[in-house]
Amino acid sequence: MNMTMSVLPPPDEKAAAVRDMFDRISPTYDRVNRIMTFNADQRWRRELVRRLLIGPGDCVLDLACGTGDFAGICRKAGAEAVGLDFSRGMLTAARRRFPGLGIFVQGDALRLPFADGSFPAAVSGFPLRNFAAIPPALQELARVLQPGGRIGLLEVDKPRNRLVAAGHHVYFNRVVPVVGGLIADRTAYRYLPQSASYLPSGPELDRMIEASGFTRITRRSPMFGAIQSISAVRA
């Protein structure tokens, strides 16, 4: 099969296609993530939680929570956590993985089922390219955060160094689909690298975040720039 053939769904089918895809891969999601990132994804999450000064007294929204990685790390830091995801399969895996951890809710990032100012902090791991639209999701995050609330986002990125970028291209676009297809689901792990095309550039994403009501945007670039780690404060 041609590895360059697009598996990206039409815009009007994206939400349902993404939900169904994550339902399918939920049983193997954690295993593949650890293999693909050499377990570094956990380190990136812990570092972001530390940067946001999440701790006792905080109730943190884990948006697009998947199997609950961020929620678990926030609880270890002494905070409460509420996880929300579009995929029922992911939520089932989260509840099994962390029994008694907290609340896991099925919902849409573009229409969060929470009152204004519900949370002092929110985190999300690799969500943006899976949303039907990014600005409404950021606006919803701003709505449910308290003034002065903190957000932390992890997402994929493109390394700036030419040599690193070449190696990353081979790994992300060739190795990841093959390994992910062998362990889990071929279509899903072809979607993963292709879905990076949904992401705006760094400056454009920062403008979206600022336009949604956030200030003090900071970025770090782990994995030689293949990952972007973003924090900001609700105005």
Stockholm file with secondary structure:
# STOCKHOLM 1.0

chainA/1-235         MNMTMSVLPPPDEKAAAVRDMFDRISPTYDRVNRIMTFNADQRWRRELVRRLLIGPGDCVLDLACGTGDFAGICRKAGAEAVGLDFSRGMLTAARRRFPGLGIFVQGDALRLPFADGSFPAAVSGFPLRNFAAIPPALQELARVLQPGGRIGLLEVDKPRNRLVAAGHHVYFNRVVPVVGGLIADRTAYRYLPQSASYLPSGPELDRMIEASGFTRITRRSPMFGAIQSISAVRA
#=GR chainA/1-235 SS CCTTSCCCCCGGGHHHHHHHHHHHHGGGHHHHHHHHHTTHHHHHHHHHHHHTTCCTTCEEEEETCTTTHHHHHHHHTTCEEEEEESCHHHHHHHHHHSTTSCEEEECBTTBCSSCTTCEEEEEEESCGGGSSCHHHHHHHHHHHEEEEEEEEEEEECCCSSHHHHHHHHHIIIIIHHHHHHHHTCHHHHHHHHHGGGGSCCHHHHHHHHHHTTEEEEEEECTGGGTEEEEEEEEC
#=GC SS_cons         CCTTSCCCCCGGGHHHHHHHHHHHHGGGHHHHHHHHHTTHHHHHHHHHHHHTTCCTTCEEEEETCTTTHHHHHHHHTTCEEEEEESCHHHHHHHHHHSTTSCEEEECBTTBCSSCTTCEEEEEEESCGGGSSCHHHHHHHHHHHEEEEEEEEEEEECCCSSHHHHHHHHHIIIIIHHHHHHHHTCHHHHHHHHHGGGGSCCHHHHHHHHHHTTEEEEEEECTGGGTEEEEEEEEC
//
